[in-house]
Amino acid sequence: MRVLLWHVHGSWATSFVHGPYTTLVPATPDRGPDGRGRPETFVWPDRAVEVPHDRLREEHVDVVVLQRPHELGLCERWLGRRPGRDLPAVYVEHDTPRRTPADAGPPEEVVPDSRHFLHDRSDIPVVHVTHFNRLFWNCGRAPTTVIEHGVVDPGYRFRGDWPRAAVVINDPLRRGRVAGTDLLPALAAAVPLDLFGMNVRDVPRRLGIAPESLWTYEDLPQARMHAEIARRRVYLHPYRWTSLGLALIEAMMLGLPVVALATTEAVEAVPPEAGVLSTRVGALAEAARSLAADGPRARRMGREARAFAMDRYGLPRFLRDWRHMLTEVTR
């Protein structure tokens, strides 16, 4: 099977391209959002093949896995085939719904009423990455299913020799309250934080956090980021509104205990023996401080976190679910 997939979400795509199929990844000369091609910061197998976007019409494609609304138009222009009609297609919904702003014009929607853009189509199944997503999106006529995240096992690597908390947020200043960036000053007052991700360098200055309380690590290659995170004693997940950060699962697989806001799918992903969940920021700050100060306890909880994450979010289950989905949609 030959699958067309845009490189959008690096960690999710890294898991997907390990499947038993050839993945065709569009590349444009500028390596922009619609043509990133193969990544430099993630390790992909050779069966993920980079294809110049203007040569896609020459390629045999069995199915397209869409991840953004405008990819339907890209597919039609670059392949000359319409997803769901001329070409089997599935749409991966990575995100939680957002309320339509009141000033965006009618109709104003609250989150539980959010209509998916494929609401009125029945020819493209919507694959949610969490059950929380499926619960909150109104997908109407579109067939829906859930294929939970799968993560390439980074191995048990917990060292915990630094009594600090690791946090992973891409574009924290832009994403703001959604990612819980505004909570970092209160959390950093309780335990020193290490922030990993893209566009993180200016966060301490912008938030007024002392440099020694918030170190930043700008867009590290995945393997190096895993090695760095494994040196911390706890993983902190301050997201208010997201499907489920893959970095959370990766940290659990590395063997770190988790402290997270009890929101969205985190309540399913972190059992009590693996970490602390709460909607009270003070409780999270105290839990992170306590775990950072108690290495043996952090190690015990981290082992529980790894066992749970490997069982629920292991790569074999993820690839098995996707193989079944792609087989069904192409049939």
N, C-alpha and C positions, 0 to 999 in steps of 0.2 A: 504494500500500500504506500502511496505517495501523498503526503499531507502538506498543504500550504499553510504556513504559520508565520505571522509577523512577530519579530522579536520586540515584545512590549515589556513584559515583566520578567526580569532576568532570572530570578530564583525559580519562579513557576515554570518558565520555559526550559530551564536546565533540567528539571524533573521530567517534563513532557518529552524532550528530545531523546531521552534514554529508552523510549519505547521501541518495539520491534517493527518499525516502519521507517521510511525515508522522510525526513522533514525538509521541505524546501523553504528557505528563509530569504525573503527579498532583501536586496541591497541596492541603495541608490548612491550616486557619486558623492553626495554630501554627508552620507551616513546619518541622515536626519531621522526623526521619529518614525517615518514610514519606510525606512530602508537601512536599519542598523546592521543587518547582516549578522554574522557570527560575532559573539562578544570576545573581548580581550580579558575581562575580569572573571569569567566563569569558564569551567572546563566542560566542553561539549564533545560527544562522540563524533566520529567521522560521518556517520549516517545523517547528521544534520548538515545539509548542503546549502551553501550560500549561492544564490542565483541573482544576477543583475535583473532589476525590475523590468527592463525593456526586452528581456529574453524569456520571460515567463510564458508567453504564448507558445514557445517552442517546447515547453515541458509538459509531460503527462502528469496531470493532477487528478487524484481520485476524490479528494475531499478537502475543504478548506475549514480551518478552525479560526473563527473570527473572535476578536476581543474588543474592538471599538466600533461604534456605529458606522463611521465613515469607511471602514474596510470593505463594506458591501460595494461601495462605489469604486474603490481601488481595484477590487477583484474584477469587476465588470470592465474597467478600462484596461487593466494590465493583462487580463486573461481573455477578455472578450466573452466571458461567461457570467451569468447571473447566479449568485449564491442562492441555494434553495430551489432553483428552477432548472438551470442548466448544469448545476454542479452541486452535489451533496454538501451540506454545510451544517455546522453547529456553532453556537455562539456561547463563549465562556464569559459569564458575568462575574468579574472579580470584585465588584464594588457594592457597598451598601447604597440604598437609594438616598437621594437628597431631596429635601423639601424645595418646591418651586418658590423662589422669592416672590413676595407680594408685588414688587415692582416689575416683574418679568412679564406681566400681562396675564390674562385668564388662560386656563383655570389655575388658581392657586391650589396646591396640594400639600397636605401634611404627609409625613413619611409613610404611614401605613397605606395611603392611597396612591402611592407613586406608581404610575403606569410605565412599564418597560417599553422601550421603543419598538420591540417586536410584539407588542400586546395584540395586535390585530392580524398577525401572520401565524399560520400553522405549519409552514414548510421549513422552518429553521428551529430546531430544539434549542432551548436555553439551558446551559449547564451551569449551575451555581456551584461555587467553591465551598460554601457553608450552608448548613440548614437554616441559619439565621437569615442569610440572603434570600433563600427561597420563601421563607415565612413573610418577609417584609416587601418583596417586590410583587406587584400585581402584574402578572405576565399574560393574563387574558387567555387568548386562544393558543398561545405558544406552548408546545409541550415542554415540560420542565423535569429536570432531574438534578441530583446533587452528586458530584464527585469531589469528595473532600481532598484537601491538599495531600500531596505525597512529597517527601523530602529525601534527597540523596543523603545517606547516612554519613555525616562527617567524622564519625567515630567518637567513642568516649574519650574526651580530652581534658576534662576538668582538672585544673591545678589550684585555682583559688588562692594563689599566693599574694594577690593584691586585694585588700579589704575595700573594694570599690564595687559599684554597680554599673553594669553595661546597659546601654540604651541604643537601639537602632532606629533612626528616623531619617528618611530621605526628605530633603527640602523642608526642614522643620519650621523655618520662618514663614514660608509660603503657606504651609498647611495649618499652622497655628493651632487653634483649639481642637480641630479634628484629631490631630496627632498627639494632643496633650502637651504641646510645647510650652504653653503657659504655666504648666505645673512643675516644670523643671526647677525654677528657683526654690520653691518650697521643699522639693525632694532633695536638692543639692545641699540644702541647709542641714539635712539629717544624715546624708551619706554622700561621699564624693562620687560623682558620676563621670562615666566615659561615654561620649556620644559618637556613634559611628554612623556614616551615611553620606549622601551627596549634599553639598552646600551647607555644611555644618560649621565651617571654620569661624564664622562671625557670630555664632549664637551666644557665647559667653558675654561678649561686649554688648550685643543688642538686648540681652535679658538682664544685664547688670549682675552677672554671677562672677565671683572671683575665679581667676584662671585655675587655681589649685583645686577648686571644687567642681570644675567642669572641664575635662580635657576633651579635645575633639580629634577625630581621625577621619580625614577626608577621603571618601570613596576608595577604600582599600580593596584589592582583589579578594574574592570570597575566601580563599584558603587562608590568607593572612588575617582577615577579619576574624575567622573562626579561631585561629590560634590566639589572637589577642583577647577575644571574649572569654575563652577558656581560662584565662589568668584571673578573671574577676570572680567574685564569690556569689553574685546574684545577678539575675537578669530582670530589668525593670521595663514594664510595658505600660506606658501611660496613655494609650490611645483611647479616645472617647468613642470614635465611630469609624470602624473599619471592619472588613470581613473577618480576617484573622491574619495578622502579620506572620509571614513565613519565617522571619527572623526569630520570632517567639518559639516556633517549633524547632528550629535549628539550635537555639540555645538549650532547649530541653534535651535534644539529642546529644549535645556536647557534654551534658551532665550538670547544668546549672539549675538551681531552684529559681522559681519565678515569682515575682511580685507584680500584680497587674490590676488594672481597673476591672471591676466585675461588669463589663459591658460587652455587647454583641456576642461573638462565638467564644470568647475567652472563658466563659463559664463552663463550656463543654470541654475545652482543651486542657485545662489545668485542674487536676484533681486535688483535694485538700492535702494529700501527703506530698505533693510536688511543689506547693507554693502557697501564696496568700493572695486572695482576691477580695477586693472591697471597693465600694464607691466612696469611701471616706479617705481623702488624701492624707490626712494625719495618720490613719491606720497603715496605709501603704508606706509612708515615710518611716514609721516605727518598725515595720516588718523588714524593710530593706536595711535599716540601720542594724537591727538585731542579727540578721543573717550575715551581713558583712563582718560583724564582730565575732561570729561563732563559726569558724571554719569546719569543724566536725559535723555540726548540724546542717550547714549548707551542703556538705558532701553527701550526707544521708538523703536529704530531700532531692538533691540533684540526681542521685541514682534512681529514685522513684520517678522523677520527671522523665529521665531517659527511657525507662522501661515502658511508661505509658505512651510516650511519643512514638517509639519504635513500633508498638503494637497498632496504634490507630493511624499513624501518618507515615508508615513505612512505604518505600518506593514500590515494592512488589504489588501491594494492594492497589495503589494509584494507577500503575501501568496496566494492571488487569482490568480495572474499571474502564479505563480509556480505550483499551483494545476492544472491549465489548461494545462500547458506545460507537466507535468508528465503524466497527463491523455492521452494527445495526443500521446506522444512517446510510452507509453505502449500499446496503442490501436493497 
